[in-house]
Amino acid sequence: MAGRTRICSPSPLIVVTFDVKDFPGIVGRWSEGQRRHEGCMILVGIDHSEFGTILRVVERQLAARPDPAAWTDYTVFVARSGQ
């Protein structure tokens, strides 16, 4: 996985994932290794098919942190609450 994320890293993209099993550990290892990332949203309790909900919760998180620099090395668990 780490090799694949390096391929994408030249572009400043926030990772949005449903992988609650692996990504907390991945970003933890990045932090321990002082490896920077552009941010990570880990979606929990939302089905992959709930496109409208996914868009709403992602937009809500982006609106709460509108400055791209505020996402650097920031990881957040995102749930459907407050739709």
ABEGO torsion letter per residue (X at the ends): XAAAAAAAAABBBBBBBABAAAAAAAAAAAAAAGBBBAEBBBBBGBBAABAAAAAAAAAAAAAABABAAAABGBBBBBBABGX
